[in-house]
Amino acid sequence: MYKFFAYLNRMKYIKRWSLMRSVREENIMEHSQSVAVIAHALALIANKIFNKNVDVAKTVLYAQYHEVGEVITGDLPTPIKYFNPEINSAYKDLERKACERILGMLPNE
């Protein structure tokens, strides 16, 4: 029917590039889940302790989907992404196009 969910499922096959050696590799699906849990906690803390007005659902949603474009682009090493403004800008454009392509897999509704 729609390829959107099949593409999201591919997140488990995209290995994250890490800045340092770690005991085990992490994929972008695992990373996104961890980020969503932390974002949820931080949004609640902001609201309950610091009297902010953070949209908790929106915060968690952004966190959960923040790596989705990498099923198309892969995970480019951070030092390359930020090596200079031209590379950073080109990579941001590539990420935007990848996200648009994935969103295009959903019905308009």
N, C-alpha and C positions, 0 to 999 in steps of 0.2 A: 504494500500500500504506500507508505511514506518511508523514505530512507532516513529520515531524521533520527529515529530511535536506533537504527542500525549503526549510524555514524556515532552516536553517543556511546553505544556499546563498544566501539573501537577504542575508546579512551583507555581501557585496561591494557591495550597493547602498545601504547605510546610511553616509552620510558622517559622519566624526567631526568634532565641534566642537573647534576648537583654541583655546588661550588666546592665541596670537599668529599673525600671518600666517606662512605657510610657502610654500615654492616650489611645492609641489603638495599637493592634497588627499589625505587618507588615509581609507580605509573601515575599518569595524570588523573585517573579516576580516583585512586586512593588519595592523592594530594587534594583534589577538589572536595572530597568528603571531609577531610581534616580541616580545610580552610572554612568550609560551611559551618562546622561545629564550633570553631573558634569565633567566627564572625557572629554566630548566634549568641554566644556567651557575651561577647563584647557589646553587642547591641543591647542586650538586656541590662548589662552593667551600666552602660551609658544612660539608659532610661531610668532605672531604679535607684542608682546611687548618685548620678550626676544630673538628674532631672532634665535630661535631653529628650528630644522627640524623634528618635531614630525609628524608621520604619523597619521593624525586625524582619518581616517576611521578605521585603525587597532586598535587604542586606544579605539574607541567607540565599535568596535566589541568585543574586549577582555572584556570590561566592561559589555556589554550586556550578555555575556555568562559565566561570571566568577562563577556563582553559579549553573550552570546546573547539575553538578554531584550530587547535594543535592537532586534531585528528587529520587535518589536511596539511598543515605546515610542518608538523613535527615540533619538537621542543628545541629551539635554537639556544645554544649556550649563552648565558647572560653576558659574559665579557664581549661576545660578538654583537649582541643586540645593542649594547650601549657603547660600542667602540668609538663611534662618532655620530654627530647629529644626522648625517645623511643615511647611514645604515639604520639608525633608530627609526627615522621617518619612513624609510622604505619598508622596514619590518612591520611597523604599525599599519601601513597601508595594506600589506599582505595579510596581516591578521584580520583587518576589517573586511577585506574581500572574502576571506575564508569563512568568517562568521555570517556574512551576507549569503554566501552560497549554502551554508547549512540551514539558515533560516528560510531560504527559498525552498527547502524540502518540505516545509510545513504547508498545510492548506491555508488560504487567506483567513479563514474563520479563526 
